[in-house]
Each structure stands twice: as structure tokens, then as C-alpha cells.
């Protein structure tokens, strides 16, 4: 199976997603990048911005199964991972898999569940396996978690700890669509209410094609200078005093090596989706905010001055020279 065939399939999938997820081109692009980078995505946005619709549409374009988990305060870890069920007829136990054993998982409003439930995703996201009792069960090879959280309502929520946030390759913020997109959304919603047939992708992406595309992304050429630029960006987040006194007063902790790997994988995927077989510094800068915003811990001084992670990343991009 050729790389060009995989690219054509992904282009068709992107066109389908863009036709059904209107006004959220950034989210559509990041969903495809996450699929190619073999990672997980955290999406933050107000209700009604097509977050759930986006991952459901993605599953429609793939030969993969999808499951939605609504996170609530009374959810238990076993409700996510599964549990051993006692069989009285022979006195044995049988493992009943939970919803995590699907290809695409939507963890809806993940910050509404307590820490013990959030942590039940940690092993699954990082190790691609679930341990119950003395046994470990592997997850599908194509496995992606998209978690959503609502930034408006803070009452009754449990903020994700840093260890959990670091498991997500990207943290994407979704905003409101433009006026033209809003008109197109009205037209689309009216058509769906009238049960007008929705144009589906010409063919669904098989899991084999997804794995093949991931291998093609890994072969995208990256000059040593671009690789060094990624390393220096991460280093600047850890040692801001070497680059700027102002940054030093704003940053408490920088990105982990997972941030370095994520920048590399996502920049390659970004270039590949753009139809190129090489990575540029612009590709790194284009995905830097989504890759780094959840990996930086700001100082009290930065928060007091009204600074957010995106402004800090802008500063990092300004002070770190392109080799």
C-alpha cells in the first residue's frame, strides 16, 4: 500500500469532516494529526461547539468502533476499564471488558469525574493496556482518547492533575464559529432535521491504512536544524532564565520529554497532511501552542499579571532562535 494512497484517503476524510464539522477547521486538522501521531487529544470549549460531533464524525470515516463515556461524579473506575464478574455456576471469575476497549473513546466532560476515575485512563492512554486483578489486557492497536472539558462551569468539577494532562499530545481550545459558518451550520442542521442524506466518505479508512499512514509520517524528513529547534524550545521552557528574565518570572515548570516527542510527531503529521515530505520551523510553530499549553506551569506572578500559557508560548517562540 503506497503512501500516496494513504494520503488520498486522509484527504477524503478531511473533506468529509470539514463538510459536517463547519467552522472548526482547526479542530478537524488536529483530530487528523492526533490520529497520525498515535496520541490522545484534550479539547476545551463551551457547550454546543461540535466537540462530540467531531469525534463521532471521525469514527464514521474510519473502519473502527466508537464509544462515548459520560464522566460524572458517581462514575467508578470499573465503569471505564471493566471488571471481573463472578460466575456462581462454577465459582470462577470472567473479565467483562469496559467501554475503554474500543478504538475511539470520547471521554465527555472528563473534569466532572473524581481523580480515581480520571486516573483509570492513565494506564490505558500511556501503556495501551488495562490491568484488573492479576491480569493485564491489551487495548486495540488503533486506540485514541478524545477528552472534553467545559471551561465555563467550575462548580462540581475536578481539575485534571499535571500527570494526566501530560498524557495528552495536544490540548486544543475550540472557539465560536464565524458568521458565514453559522449560516452554513443552520443549513446543515435544517437538512439533517429533514433527514436529507448526508454525503459520506467514498470509502472508510481501514485500520491497516491508518497504521500505514503513521509509518509514512515517521519517514517525513526533518533537518537536524529543525530537530535542534524543537529541543531548544523545550529547553527554554525548563530554563527560561537563560533566554529572558521576563520569562523566568513567569514559568515555574517547563515541558517534559513527552513534549519534545509530541512536537516532533505532530510537526511531521502537520507537514504530511499539507502534502510535503519535509518539516519546516513554521510547522513546529503552527502546532506549538496546542502541544505545549497544558505542559507549562505558570508562576503566581504570571497569573497575577493576567498571563496565560498561550502568551508564554508566544514569548518562547520569540526568544528561541531558529537554527
Secondary structure, 3 states (H helix, E strand, C coil): CCHHHHHHHHHHHHHHHHHHCCCCHHHHHHHHHHHHHCCCEEEECCCCCCHHHHHHHHHHCECCCEEEEECCCCCCHHHHHEEEEEECCCCEEEEEECCCCCCEEEEECHHHCCHHHHCHHHHHHHHCEEEECCEEEECCCCCEEEEEECCCCCCCCCCCCHHHHCCCCEEEECCCCCHHHHHHHHHHHHHHHCCCCCCCCCCCECHHHHHHHHHHHHCCECCHHHHHHHHHHHHHHHCHHHCCHHHHHHEEECCCHHHHHHHHHHHHHHHHHCCCCECCHHHHHHHHHHHHCCCCEECHHHHHCCCCHHHHHHHHHHHCCCC
